[in-house]
Amino acid sequence: MNVRIIGVPMDLGADRRGVDMGPSAIRYAGLSDALADAGHECVELGDVSVPRPENLDAPSGRAKYLAETETVCLGLATQVEATIDAGGFPLVLGGDHSIAIGTAGGAATQGDTGVVWFDAHGDFNTPDTTPSGNVHGMSVAALLGRGEFADSDWAHAPNIDPSNVAMVGIRSLDDAERAALRDSEVTVFTMSDIDERGLPVVTEEALAVAGQADGMHISLDMDFLAPAEAPGVGTPVRGGVTYREAHAAMEAVADRLDSVRSMEVVEVNPILDSHNKTAELAVELIASALGKRIL
């Protein structure tokens, strides 16, 4: 596989600074070597240009830095689309989770696209429902054209149907977000589902949901894991999955790799990390998702 790495040093979508350094931390943790060891050709495409908040006016409105997020995501979507058109596999490194609007949106230009969303959060708010104004909490709602995003051509991806979206590991939802998800066709697997049935079973079901489409996008927020495993994340939430469970989930992704169009890993925050532990774990999980095996 020709893996093309795209960095998006973005932290405009979050309150807490530091995730803009995530792409560099993941690269420093040995990503290229890990991909080579897994048998892949690796091409580094550098970083998408992202404005720094210090150079911008104070955010206003219900969604902070929405215009700037639009610009970044449009540029990212163009790169993702071009990478797939050229026969490559786009591996996008974040940055906060708002970049998924660009990654999944670019992948969805290729046809019907399912999404597996490994995350502690639902990211299903809109500018009208958000309590924080942070766009990284709106990514899935934006892609599905909910609320104010319905007429946003840069965000809404019509080739992503809600019935082909599955969330795994959810354990932190806002009230309005919870109600919206209940009323949607999105499939949500909470940590309670994982506790009751095990992550391998849940992951297989999530992949089956997304696999109903022509291809799928994998979005891995590192806060999917428990903070003890991944301390350096943008928005940690207690009660996430273990190290071994996360690898098992990514190994399940690898079993369906022929159907996967793109992947992103987001929310690594080196400022909050310990000895680059979270970035190193991100590299391990990427390698597992792309086919590395113990034996």
N, C-alpha and C positions, 0 to 999 in steps of 0.2 A: 504494500500500500504506500502511496505517495502522500505522506502527512505534511501538510503545510501549516505552520504555526503562525497565528495572528495574535498579537498582543493588543489589549485595549486598556490602557492605564487610566481607568475611569473611576472617579469617586464622587461625581456630581449627583448621583442618584441616592446617596446615603448621607446620614448625619455624621457618622464617625469617619474621620480621615484615616488614610493609610492603605486602603485596598487598591489605590492606584499603583502601589508598588508590588502588587501581587504577581503580575506577569514577569517582572524581573526576578522575584524570589523563586518562582517555579522554574524558570530557566536556569537559575543558579543552582538549583537543587538537582540538576543533571537530567533534564528532560530529554535533550537530544540523544544522549547516550542510552537512556532507558528505551527510547523508541527504536534506536538501532539494534539494541539487544533483543527487542521483540520482533526483529526482522523487517522493520519498516524503513523506507527511505524518508529522510526528514529534510524539509526545506523551510528555512526561516524567512518569513515575510516582513518581519519588523512589527512596529506598532502603528495602529491607527492614531491619527492626530486627535488629541483631546485637550480642550482649553482648561487652564487651571483656574479654580474658583477665585484665587487671589487677583486675577486679571479681569474678573467679571463683576458686574453690578450685583448688589445683594438680591437674592432670589425673591420673586414676588408671585402672587397667584397661588392657586391650590396645588400646583405641581411644580416643585422647585427645579429650576434650570431645564424646563421642558424643551425650549427651543434649542438649547445646546445639545441636549440628549438626542433630539431629532437629527441634528447634523451629524453627530457621531454615529448613530445607528444607521443612517443612510449610507455613510461611507463604509461601515462594516458590512452591511448587507451587500453592497456592490462587490467587495472583496470576496465574501463567501460565495456569492453566485459565480463570480469569475473563476474561483478555485475549483468549484464543482464542474463547471463547464470545461475546464482544462484537464479533468480527470483526477483531480486531487481531492484529498480529504481535509476539510478545514477543521483545525483544532484551535479553538479560540480561548485565550487566557484573559480572565478579568482580574481586576476591575469588579465593580459592583454589578448586581444582577440585572440592572436596567439594560445592559448590553445584549441580553437575550432577545430583545426586540429586533436588533440587527442580525444576530446570528440565525435565529429561527426564521426570521423574515426572509433572509437571503436564501436559506435552504428551501423554503417553501415556494420559491420561484420555479423550482424544478417539478412541481406537481403536488398532489395531495401529500401532506406531511403530518405524521403523528409526533407527539412530544412526550418524553418521559422526564419528569421534573423531580429530581432528587433534592429535597429541601426541607428545612424545618418550617418554612413559611409558605403560604399559599400564593403570595404576590398577586392577589386578585382584587386589589382596591382600584378605584378610579379617582380622578381628581375630585370628584364629588363626595367620595366616601372616605378618603384617606385621612387618618388622624395626624399624620406626620408631614405629608407633602412630599415624601421621598419616592422617586420614581422607581427605585428598585423594588418597591412593594406593589407595583402596578404592572409588571411585565406580562404576565399571562393575560390579564384583563385587556391590555393593549393589543396583544397579538390576536385576541379573539374579537376585537372590535366592540368591547363593552362600553356602555355609557358614552362619555365624550370622545372616546377613541373610535367610535363607529365611522366617522367621516375622516379619520386620519390615515391617509394613504401610506404614510411612512411607517405607521405602527400596525395597523390592522392587516393581518395576513389571511385573506379569504381561503387559501388552500389548507389552513389549519382548522379542522372542524373540532368543536369541543368534545365530541364523542370519541375523538382519537387522542385526547390528552389525558395522561395519568400522572398524578402526583404521588410521591412515595416519601414517607417519613415525616408527614405534617404533624406539628405539635404546637404551633403558635399562630392563631388567627384572630383578627379583629372581628367585632360583632357583625358589622355590615358585610365583611368579607365572608364570614361563616355562612350567613344567610344567602349570599349570592352564589356561593359554591353549592349549597344544598339545592338551589333552584336551577343549577346549570347541568349540562350533560358531561361535565368533567368528572372523571373517576378519581376519587381521593382515598388514598390508603394512609391512615394515621399511624402513629407509633403504637396505638392500641391494637390495630390490625396486625402489625408486625409482632407484637408481644403474643397475640393469640395464635397466629398461624405461621410465624417465621418469615424472615426476610426473603429467603429463596423463593417460596411460594408466591409471596406478594410481588416480588420483582418480575417473576414469570408472567403473572397476570397483567401487570402494568405494561410489559413489553407486548403482550398479546393485544391489549387495547390500542397502543400506538401502532402496532404492526398491521392493523387493518388498513392503514394508509399505504401509499406506494413506497414511502421511505420514512425514516424517523430521525428526529433530532434528540440528542441526549444532553440534558442540562444538569450539571452537578454543582450544587452550592455546597461548599465545604462545611457549612453549619448543619448539613444532613447528619454529620457525625456528632457524637457526644463531645462537649468541650474538653474533656480529659484527653481525648484522642486528637482533637484538632482545636487547640487553644487560640490560634491566630486567625480568627474569622471576624467578619464585620459585625454580625449580630448573633452572638452565641445563645443557644437555648439548651437548658439541661434536658437530659433524657434521650439523646440521640443514639444512633447505632454505634456498634463497636467497630474496632479495626477489622476484625475478621469478617463481620457481617458486610461491611462496606466492600471488601474485596470480593465476597461472594456475589454481591449485586453487580459489580463491574464485570465479573467473569460471566454472569448471565447475559450482560450486554454483548460481550465478545462472542457468545454463541450465536448471536443474531447480527453480527457485524456486517454481513452482506446487505442488510436492510438499513443500516445506519448511514445517513448522509453527512452528518456533522455532529460535533461535540464541543461543549464549552465547560470550563471549570472556573468558578468565580468565588469572590468574597474572601480570598486569602489576604490577611492583614498582617504583614511582617512586624508592625509596631507592637502588636499584641501577642506575637508568637514567642516561642522559646527555642532558640538555636535552629530556626527555620524548620521546625518540626512539621508544621502544617503544610508548608510548601513541599517538603520531601514526601509527605503522605500523598499529596495531590499527584506527584509524579508517579508514585507506586500505583495509585488507582487508575490514572490514565493508562499506564502500561497494562494493567489487568483488563481494562475495557477494550484495549486494542490487541488483546490476544496473548499477553504473556502468561505463562503457566508455571506452576511449581515443577511439574514433571511433564 
